[in-house]
């Protein structure tokens, strides 16, 4: 009984991990993230007169 619970627990943890990895691993998400980083760096440079 405990072994079954442990197996189910680890399967659920694996499922959650894979969902988290998949959520941010597509080309559109990466492009958006890159654009946000570029905008942040530009704003930082402007604020710090670089």
Secondary structure, 3 states (H helix, E strand, C coil): CHHHHHHHHHHHHHHHHHHHHHHCCCHHHHHHHHHHHHHHHHHHHHHCCC
